[in-house]
Amino acid sequence: DVQMTQSPSYLAASPGESVSISCKASKSINTYLAWYQEKPGKTNKLLIYSGSTLQSGTPSRFSGSGSGTDFTLTIRSLEPEDFAVYYCQQHNEYPLTFGSGTKLEIK
Amino acid sequence: EVQLVESGGGLVQPGRSLKLSCLASGFTFSNYGMNWIRQAPGKGLEWVASISSSSSYIYYADTVKGRFTISRDNAKNTLYLQMTSLRSEDTALYYCARSVITIAAISDYWGQGVMVTVSS
């Protein structure tokens, strides 16, 4: 199984700042990585898939990069609604596996 | 509007069974693969099972293989998860999620989830 190691587990930032979240796979997953956003009271949201493809409706301040085993989610100029928990998920092979999550909080 | 509404959760004793349902609306259910994903209290997301649009392809996590069965009824726009031999470690919020039509292994719409608690 592909293990996904996500870091940091916790991140504090202020609106307007930029942040990056890392996701590392235990073996190559090509570019097959997705990012999701989890917020209380809302359904989970697919942000990015295939490493860097923005899902329809995802604001352009979100970007994804990487290939092979190392991936990054970057959020530029944080908005108040961006403070949430973020998960990566590899979609290269079954079983599908998720990272452990990164909680992004307001500083 | 795409909607996924899970039901059937609750408190169940270890070793017993439970069947979850997910009623889909707002899209042509029979065209999409579907997934069950769970989240134990205070923990991250764990993929459970996936089924293709026509039920031709089914995948399970090793942790549930042999105990859980994913199925669907396209005429009823409903996804199911039959859970047997339940264990305390199956306690979680279970989400139903729709696969992206071109990439079955990612989920573009999620339900709110249904809680399953396995305890004596």
Interface residues (C-beta under 8 A of the other chain):
Chain A: D1 Y32 A34 Y36 T43 N44 K45 L46 Y49 S50 Q55 Y87 Q89 H91 N92 Y94 P95 L96 T97 F98 G99 S100 G101
Chain B: L4 G44 L45 E46 W47 S50 Y59 Y60 A61 D62 Y95 A97 V100 I103 A105 I106 S107 D108 Y109 W110 G111 Q112
